[in-house]
Amino acid sequence: MEAFVSALERLDFDGALLLVSADIRWVNVPWTTATNKDRFEKMLRGMFGETTRFEVQFLDIHERGDGVVYTDRIDIIEGAGLSMTLPVQGEFRVKDGLITEWVDRFSWAKAIADIGRSLPGIIKHRLGR
């Protein structure tokens, strides 16, 4: 799981995709769910397409003992004028060294607030100025 997150931090999507199962289930509460590797890749690349920085600061990470890893973390996402610092609670299910499920929960209100604060930069980026 940590190698997967590290690949995401490097924006190495191909490397991250090597670490997930073909039937990966990604639930990004309150957003949509991806239910296989093709959909997961499409959502991942779409979500991080213009990202120039992704950093994860773990506040807590522990394994339950049955392949489930819990995380309490801060995700920092920047790019295309957006700057977001989002507290996230995550759960990763790992089997045979591959992630089979990734569930993240975060505050939709906090995400919207960060997008709102970033709006001038987003508009500037979109206008190419």
Backbone as numpy.savetxt, mean C-alpha at the origin, in Angstrom:
# Nx Ny Nz CAx CAy CAz Cx Cy Cz
7.06 -11.01 4.28 6.23 -9.82 4.28 7.10 -8.57 4.28
8.16 -8.57 5.06 9.02 -7.39 5.11 9.75 -7.17 3.79
10.11 -8.25 3.09 10.74 -8.11 1.77 9.75 -7.50 0.77
8.47 -7.86 0.90 7.42 -7.30 0.06 7.30 -5.79 0.29
7.21 -5.38 1.54 7.10 -3.97 1.87 8.35 -3.22 1.41
9.51 -3.82 1.59 10.75 -3.21 1.14 10.74 -2.99 -0.38
10.24 -3.96 -1.14 10.13 -3.80 -2.60 9.19 -2.65 -2.94
8.08 -2.54 -2.22 7.16 -1.43 -2.46 7.83 -0.09 -2.15
8.61 -0.05 -1.09 9.30 1.20 -0.75 10.29 1.60 -1.85
10.86 0.63 -2.53 11.76 0.92 -3.65 10.98 1.17 -4.94
9.65 1.07 -4.86 8.77 1.17 -6.02 9.11 0.11 -7.05
9.53 -1.05 -6.56 9.89 -2.21 -7.38 8.67 -3.13 -7.42
7.74 -2.81 -8.29 6.49 -3.57 -8.35 6.71 -4.98 -8.87
7.62 -5.15 -9.81 7.91 -6.49 -10.30 8.45 -7.36 -9.17
9.34 -6.80 -8.37 9.88 -7.53 -7.22 8.81 -7.85 -6.20
7.91 -6.90 -5.94 6.83 -7.14 -4.99 5.89 -8.23 -5.50
5.63 -8.23 -6.80 4.71 -9.22 -7.37 5.26 -10.63 -7.28
6.57 -10.77 -7.22 7.17 -12.10 -7.05 6.88 -12.69 -5.67
6.45 -11.84 -4.75 6.26 -12.26 -3.36 4.80 -12.45 -2.99
3.89 -12.45 -3.98 2.48 -12.69 -3.71 1.99 -13.91 -4.47
0.98 -14.56 -3.93 0.43 -15.77 -4.55 -0.47 -15.39 -5.73
-0.72 -16.36 -6.60 -1.58 -16.14 -7.76 -3.00 -15.78 -7.35
-3.43 -16.26 -6.17 -4.79 -15.97 -5.71 -4.80 -14.94 -4.57
-3.84 -14.01 -4.61 -3.76 -12.95 -3.60 -5.11 -12.25 -3.46
-5.44 -11.92 -2.25 -6.63 -11.11 -1.96 -6.16 -9.87 -1.25
-6.43 -8.70 -1.84 -6.02 -7.42 -1.27 -7.26 -6.62 -0.93
-7.44 -6.35 0.34 -8.58 -5.56 0.80 -8.01 -4.27 1.37
-8.33 -3.17 0.72 -7.83 -1.88 1.13 -9.02 -1.08 1.64
-9.43 -1.37 2.88 -10.62 -0.78 3.48 -10.39 0.72 3.66
-11.22 1.58 3.19 -12.56 1.36 2.67 -12.62 1.29 1.13
-11.49 1.15 0.48 -11.49 1.07 -0.99 -11.84 -0.33 -1.45
-11.60 -0.60 -2.70 -12.01 -1.83 -3.35 -11.09 -3.01 -3.02
-11.49 -4.18 -3.47 -10.76 -5.42 -3.21 -10.24 -6.01 -4.52
-9.01 -6.50 -4.51 -8.46 -7.25 -5.63 -8.47 -8.72 -5.24
-8.87 -9.59 -6.16 -9.05 -10.99 -5.79 -8.16 -11.97 -6.54
-7.22 -11.49 -7.31 -6.22 -12.36 -7.93 -5.01 -11.51 -8.31
-3.95 -12.17 -8.74 -2.70 -11.47 -8.99 -2.81 -10.44 -10.11
-3.57 -10.74 -11.16 -3.73 -9.77 -12.25 -4.43 -8.51 -11.78
-5.52 -8.66 -11.04 -6.24 -7.49 -10.51 -5.39 -6.76 -9.48
-4.69 -7.52 -8.66 -3.80 -6.93 -7.67 -2.75 -6.06 -8.35
-2.12 -6.59 -9.39 -1.10 -5.83 -10.11 -1.69 -4.56 -10.71
-2.85 -4.67 -11.30 -3.49 -3.49 -11.92 -3.77 -2.42 -10.86
-4.32 -2.83 -9.71 -4.61 -1.87 -8.65 -3.33 -1.28 -8.07
-2.33 -2.12 -7.87 -1.06 -1.67 -7.29 -0.39 -0.64 -8.20
-0.28 -0.95 -9.46 0.35 -0.03 -10.41 -0.48 1.24 -10.58
-1.80 1.11 -10.55 -2.66 2.28 -10.65 -2.54 3.19 -9.43
-2.51 2.58 -8.26 -2.43 3.36 -7.03 -1.08 4.03 -6.86
-0.02 3.33 -7.27 1.33 3.86 -7.08 1.94 4.40 -8.37
1.15 4.52 -9.42 1.65 4.88 -10.74 2.50 6.13 -10.79
2.11 7.16 -10.09 2.86 8.42 -10.10 3.58 8.68 -8.78
3.68 7.65 -7.96 4.34 7.79 -6.66 5.85 7.92 -6.85
6.42 8.89 -6.19 7.87 9.08 -6.21 8.51 8.67 -4.89
7.68 8.56 -3.85 8.19 8.13 -2.54 7.10 7.34 -1.83
7.48 6.17 -1.37 6.62 5.38 -0.49 7.50 4.87 0.63
7.13 5.22 1.83 7.90 4.82 3.01 6.94 4.26 4.05
7.37 3.20 4.69 6.58 2.59 5.76 7.36 2.72 7.06
6.73 3.31 8.05 7.30 3.40 9.39 6.49 2.48 10.30
7.09 1.36 10.68 6.39 0.40 11.53 6.37 0.88 12.98
5.20 0.94 13.55 5.05 1.24 14.97 5.00 -0.07 15.75
4.42 -1.10 15.12 4.34 -2.44 15.70 4.23 -3.43 14.55
4.93 -4.53 14.69 4.83 -5.62 13.73 5.03 -6.90 14.51
4.09 -7.82 14.39 4.24 -9.09 15.09 3.47 -10.20 14.36
4.00 -11.40 14.46 3.38 -12.56 13.84 2.58 -13.31 14.88
1.42 -13.75 14.46 0.53 -14.48 15.36 0.96 -15.93 15.53
1.76 -16.44 14.60 2.22 -17.81 14.71 1.62 -18.75 13.69
0.61 -18.31 12.97 -0.02 -19.16 11.96 0.08 -18.53 10.57
1.15 -17.76 10.38 1.35 -17.12 9.09 0.67 -15.78 8.96
0.08 -15.28 10.04 -0.57 -13.97 10.02 0.35 -12.95 10.69
0.65 -11.88 9.96 1.51 -10.81 10.48 0.67 -9.55 10.59
0.64 -8.99 11.79 -0.09 -7.75 12.04 0.88 -6.58 12.01
0.42 -5.46 11.44 1.24 -4.25 11.44 0.41 -3.06 11.88
1.05 -2.20 12.61 0.53 -0.88 12.93 1.62 0.04 12.40
1.27 0.89 11.46 2.32 1.62 10.76 1.83 2.96 10.25
2.78 3.75 9.79 2.50 5.00 9.10 3.00 4.82 7.67
2.12 5.00 6.69 2.51 4.97 5.28 2.66 6.39 4.79
3.80 6.69 4.20 4.07 8.01 3.64 4.09 7.85 2.12
3.21 8.58 1.46 3.08 8.48 0.01 3.20 9.88 -0.59
4.10 10.01 -1.56 4.29 11.29 -2.23 4.39 11.06 -3.73
3.92 12.04 -4.49 4.04 11.99 -5.94 2.87 12.67 -6.61
3.12 13.26 -7.76 2.08 13.93 -8.56 1.39 15.03 -7.76
2.15 15.68 -6.88 1.61 16.76 -6.07 1.00 16.31 -4.76
0.82 15.02 -4.57 0.20 14.48 -3.36 1.25 14.24 -2.29
0.89 14.57 -1.06 1.70 14.24 0.09 0.76 13.71 1.17
0.92 12.42 1.49 0.01 11.76 2.42 0.79 11.03 3.49
0.40 11.21 4.72 0.95 10.48 5.86 -0.23 9.81 6.53
-0.32 8.49 6.34 -1.54 7.78 6.69 -1.29 6.68 7.72
-1.88 6.79 8.91 -1.83 5.68 9.86 -2.62 4.49 9.31
-2.01 3.30 9.36 -2.63 2.11 8.77 -2.46 0.93 9.72
-3.52 0.14 9.85 -3.45 -1.13 10.54 -3.58 -2.20 9.47
-2.59 -3.09 9.40 -2.57 -4.09 8.34 -2.45 -5.50 8.86
-2.88 -6.43 8.03 -2.79 -7.85 8.33 -2.37 -8.56 7.05
-1.29 -9.30 7.13 -0.78 -10.06 6.00 -0.85 -11.55 6.34
-1.38 -12.33 5.42 -1.37 -13.79 5.57 -0.32 -14.32 4.61
0.58 -15.13 5.16 1.70 -15.64 4.38 1.66 -17.17 4.41
1.80 -17.77 3.22 1.83 -19.23 3.12 2.90 -19.60 2.12
3.78 -20.50 2.52 4.88 -20.96 1.66 5.71 -19.79 1.13
5.89 -18.78 1.97 6.72 -17.64 1.62 6.06 -16.60 0.74
4.79 -16.79 0.39 4.07 -15.84 -0.46 2.91 -15.22 0.31
2.63 -13.97 0.02 1.49 -13.29 0.64 0.23 -13.75 -0.08
-0.71 -14.29 0.69 -1.98 -14.75 0.12 -3.11 -13.76 0.38
-2.94 -12.93 1.40 -3.95 -11.92 1.71 -3.29 -10.73 2.37
-3.76 -9.54 1.98 -3.26 -8.29 2.56 -4.49 -7.44 2.82
-4.73 -7.15 4.09 -5.87 -6.32 4.49 -5.34 -5.10 5.22
-5.68 -3.92 4.70 -5.30 -2.66 5.35 -6.55 -1.90 5.74
-6.48 -1.26 6.90 -7.56 -0.40 7.37 -6.97 0.96 7.72
-7.65 1.99 7.25 -7.19 3.35 7.54 -8.40 4.27 7.54
-8.18 5.48 8.00 -9.25 6.47 8.08 -9.46 7.13 6.72
-10.63 6.94 6.15 -10.98 7.58 4.90 -10.95 9.10 5.09
-11.42 9.59 6.23 -11.42 11.03 6.50 -9.99 11.58 6.49
-9.05 10.85 7.08 -7.65 11.30 7.10 -7.09 11.33 5.68
-7.40 10.31 4.87 -6.92 10.27 3.48 -7.47 11.46 2.70
-8.77 11.74 2.84 -9.38 12.86 2.13 -8.78 14.18 2.60
-8.52 14.31 3.90 -7.91 15.54 4.41 -6.52 15.76 3.80
-5.72 14.69 3.71 -4.39 14.82 3.10 -4.49 15.16 1.62
-5.44 14.57 0.93 -5.65 14.88 -0.49 -6.06 16.36 -0.62
-6.95 16.81 0.25 -7.38 18.21 0.24 -6.22 19.17 0.46
-5.35 18.86 1.42 -4.18 19.70 1.68 -3.22 19.69 0.50
-3.21 18.59 -0.24 -2.31 18.44 -1.38 -2.89 19.01 -2.67
-4.14 19.42 -2.63 -4.82 19.82 -3.86 -4.07 20.87 -4.70
-3.52 21.93 -4.09 -2.77 22.88 -4.93 -1.60 22.21 -5.68
-0.86 21.33 -5.02 0.23 20.63 -5.67 -0.25 19.65 -6.74
-1.37 19.01 -6.48 -1.95 18.08 -7.46 -2.35 18.83 -8.72
-3.04 19.97 -8.53 -3.46 20.78 -9.68 -2.25 21.29 -10.45
-1.26 21.78 -9.73 -0.03 22.25 -10.38 0.61 21.13 -11.19
0.67 19.96 -10.64 1.23 18.80 -11.35 0.43 18.49 -12.61
-0.88 18.45 -12.47 -1.75 18.12 -13.60 -1.66 19.17 -14.72
-1.45 20.42 -14.34 -1.33 21.48 -15.34 0.09 21.59 -15.90
1.00 20.83 -15.32 2.38 20.84 -15.80 3.17 22.08 -15.45
2.83 22.69 -14.35 3.52 23.93 -13.95 4.38 23.72 -12.73
